[in-house]
Amino acid sequence: MSVTDSKIVDAVTLEKESRRLVLRIFDHLPWDEDFTETHLIALQEKLNDYLDYIVSKQYEEAYSPEKYDKVVIKIIAKYSFSNEGIRCLNVAKNIIVNAGYYLEWETSSE
């Protein structure tokens, strides 16, 4: 599963010690200039799908709300983010935080 697989949650984990439910997006796409717009559109669609999943509370079938305090969307990228990618992620982060959730990202080489 990856950022291009819409309507699919790539992975969900419950971090017991930190009481976080983490929904992961696996992003294998490069951030080169020729592909940035297509990449951002794919990522935006995936984030919207995740927000739909969160707002509809579909995860509660498998994860009891008593076991976590935070719901986090975490993007795991294969390639380093471009400046435009970081800018867009920060905009998305503000929207997601205002909705009561969290957004994090990292490259897999970190």
C-alpha positions in Angstrom: 0.0 0.0 0.0 1.2 3.5 -0.6 0.3 7.1 -1.1 -1.3 6.3 -4.5 -3.7 3.7 -3.1 -6.7 5.8 -2.3 -9.4 4.7 0.1 -7.0 2.4 1.9 -5.3 3.0 5.2 -1.7 1.8 4.8 -1.1 0.8 8.4 -2.5 1.5 11.9 -0.6 0.9 15.1 -1.4 1.6 18.7 1.5 3.0 20.7 0.6 1.9 24.2 3.1 3.8 26.2 2.4 7.2 24.4 -1.3 6.3 24.1 -1.3 7.3 20.4 -3.2 5.7 17.6 -0.9 6.2 14.5 -2.2 5.9 11.0 0.7 5.6 8.6 1.0 6.7 5.0 3.8 5.1 3.0 5.0 7.6 0.4 7.3 6.1 -2.2 7.1 9.0 -4.7 10.1 11.3 -5.4 9.9 15.1 -4.8 11.6 16.2 -8.0 10.3 19.3 -9.9 8.7 17.4 -12.7 6.6 15.3 -10.3 5.8 17.7 -7.4 2.3 18.7 -8.5 1.2 15.1 -9.1 2.7 14.1 -5.8 1.0 16.8 -3.9 -2.4 15.9 -5.4 -1.9 12.2 -4.5 -0.9 13.1 -0.9 -3.8 15.5 -0.5 -6.2 12.8 -1.6 -4.7 10.3 0.7 -4.8 12.8 3.7 -8.5 13.5 2.9 -9.2 9.7 2.8 -7.5 9.4 6.2 -9.5 12.3 7.7 -12.7 10.7 6.4 -11.6 7.4 8.1 -10.9 9.3 11.3 -14.0 11.4 11.4 -16.2 8.4 10.8 -14.4 6.6 13.6 -14.0 3.4 11.6 -10.9 2.5 13.6 -12.9 2.1 16.7 -14.0 -1.3 15.5 -10.5 -2.5 16.1 -9.1 0.0 18.7 -11.0 0.9 21.7 -11.0 4.7 22.4 -10.1 4.1 26.0 -6.6 2.9 24.9 -5.4 6.1 23.3 -5.5 9.9 23.7 -4.3 11.1 20.3 -5.0 10.1 16.7 -1.9 10.8 14.5 -1.5 10.6 10.8 2.2 9.9 10.1 3.7 10.1 6.6 6.8 7.9 6.1 8.5 9.1 2.9 11.1 7.2 0.9 12.6 10.5 -0.4 13.4 13.8 1.3 10.6 16.4 1.1 11.0 19.4 -1.3 10.6 22.9 0.1 7.2 23.0 -1.6 6.3 19.6 -0.1 7.2 20.9 3.4 5.2 24.1 2.9 2.1 22.1 1.9 2.6 19.7 4.8 2.6 22.6 7.2 -0.6 23.9 5.8 -2.2 20.4 6.1 -0.8 20.1 9.6 -2.6 23.3 10.7 -5.9 22.1 9.2 -5.5 18.7 10.9 -4.5 20.1 14.2 -7.5 22.5 14.1 -9.7 19.4 13.6 -8.3 17.9 16.8 -5.8 15.4 15.3 -2.1 15.4 14.6 0.1 15.1 11.5 3.8 14.1 11.5 6.2 13.2 8.7 9.7 11.7 8.3 11.8 10.2 5.6 12.6 6.5 5.9 16.3 7.2 6.0 16.0 9.2 9.3 
